[in-house]
Amino acid sequence: MTLRIRVSTRARCFEERKQQHIERGYRIEDERPMPVNGLCSFVAVKDDPPSDDFDWLARPSAESRGDRSSR
């Protein structure tokens, strides 16, 4: 699953915010370094390993096991 977020920041913080996202494992796409109303933006994209996408679906809930004590 791919996580894609648009980050808008003040023009003076643009490079710093990009670097923070890169350090956290994001890649940067669609940079808009020219300020519009004082803000610049970029898209930060993070790809998660495909094996982790639906692991939570495989875990049975207490209710589906017939365990009524959780109510």
Buried (B, 14 or more C-beta within 10 A) or exposed (E): EEEEEEBEBEBEEBEEBBEBBEEEEBEBEEEBEEBEEEEBBBBBBBEEEEEEEEEEEEEEEEEEEEEEEEE
